[in-house]
Amino acid sequence: MKLDWKVIAGGGVVMYIAEFFVGGVTGMAIHQGALEPLYQGTTEFWRPELNQDPPDMAAVMPGWIAVGVLSTMVHAGIYDNIRSAFGGSNLVTGAKFGLVLALIYAMSGLGLSGIFGLPKAIWGWWMLEWFIVFPAGGLALGWFVGKFGSD
């Protein structure tokens, strides 16, 4: 396994930024739109900071950002080691990797949905969002690796 730290750090950050911005758009439609009534009906599942009116996003964002950046750096390292398995340009291979991530997260979500008593609609909307956000992040990662990565 190779560890190209430029790809891991730089690609991970680029992937995170893309996912953050796309997630901002999907967040308005999904989390602040379609899911808001369901979230209000399942308050026992959410952190106290998120149950405040308005939610205390400043309290949760540092942890969310740290986990997000760490996750995308791990994703970038994995991608750099398996990207040759995907055919196509760097953008295409990145998007395909993003779809693979979405599938993995969706299967994990299906498994967790059998444990946690959240409404199926919440899981469904989350999965839909993963199929938007992860391919967008994969595109950005593929672009970065194509431009700055080593072969």
N, C-alpha and C positions, 0 to 999 in steps of 0.2 A: 504494500500500500504506500503510495506516495503522499507526502504532505507538502504541498505547494502553499506556503504561508501567504503569499501574495493573493492567490485565489481564495484561500480560506478567509482571510481578513477582508480584502478588498471586494471580492465577489460576494461574500456574506453580507457586507454592509450595503452593497448595491442592490442585492436581492431584498434585503430588509426595507430599504427606502422605497423600492417599487411596490412591495407588498403593503407597506404603510400607507402609501398614497392611494392605491387601489382599494385597500381596506377602508379608507376614509370615505370613499364613495359608496361602497357596498354597505358600510356601517350605517350610513344615513338611511338607506332604503330598507335594510334588513333589521338592524338592531334598534334603531330609533323609529322604525316604521312598522314593518310586518310583525316583528316579535315583541314590540313594547307591551301590548296587553298580556301576552303570555309571560313575559318576564315579571310583570306586576302581580300576576297570579301565582308565581312560584318563588316568592321572595325568600323563603327559607333556604334556597339553594345558593344565594348570592352573598358575596362579602357585604358586611355592614356598610362599607363606604359606598357601595353601589345602590343600597336601599335608601340613601338619604335623598332629600329633594332640595336642590338638584344633587345628582350623584357627585361624590368627591373624587373626580378623576385624577386630581393631583396626587392623591394618596396611592392609587393603583398603577398609574402610568410608569413610574420608575421600574417596578417589577416586571410589568408587561414588556417594556422596551428591552430590559436586560435579557429576559428569556427569549424574546424575539430575535435579538441580535445573536445570541448564543446559538439558537436553533438554526438560523440561516447560515451561520459559519459552519456548523456541522453539515448542513445540507450542501453547502458549497464544496466541502471536502469530499463528501460522498460523490457528488456530481463529477468532480474532477477525476475520480477514479473509475467511474463507470460510463462516462459520456461517449466513449467509443462504441458502446453497445447500441446507441441511438443513431439512426441514419439522418443525414441532412445537414443543413448549414448550422452554424452555432446557434442562431435564433431558434431553429426548429428543434435541435437537440435539447436546448434549454426548456422550450415549451413542453416537449415530451417528458422531460424530467419533472416539470411542474405537474403534469397530469399524473405521473406515477406517484408523486407526493400526495396529490389530492386523493388518489385511490387508497393509498396506505392510511391516510388520516380518516377517510370515510369508513374504511373497514374497522378501524379502531373505534370510531364513533358509533358504528352499529353495535360493536361488542359492548361498549360502555352504556349504550341505550338500554341494554338488558339488565343493567345494574342500577342505574340512576332513574328515578321516577319522573323525569322531565317529559313533557308532552312530545310526541313524535314530530310535531311540526317544528319544534325548536331544533331537533337533530337534523331534520330535513333542510331547513334554511341554513344551518351551519355548514352542512355538506355542500349545498349549492355554492355557498360563498367560497369554500375551499377550492372548488373547481373553477373559480374566477381568479382568486388571489394567487394561488400557487403557480398556475401557468404564467401569470404576469410576472411573478418573481423569477420564474425559470427563464423567461425571455430575457430579463435584465441580466441574470447570471450568465446565460449563454453568450450574450453580447460581451460582457466583461471578460469572460474566459477567452473568447475569440480574439479580443483586442489585447489583453494583458497577460493571459495565461501562457504557460510553456507546454509544448507538446512532448 
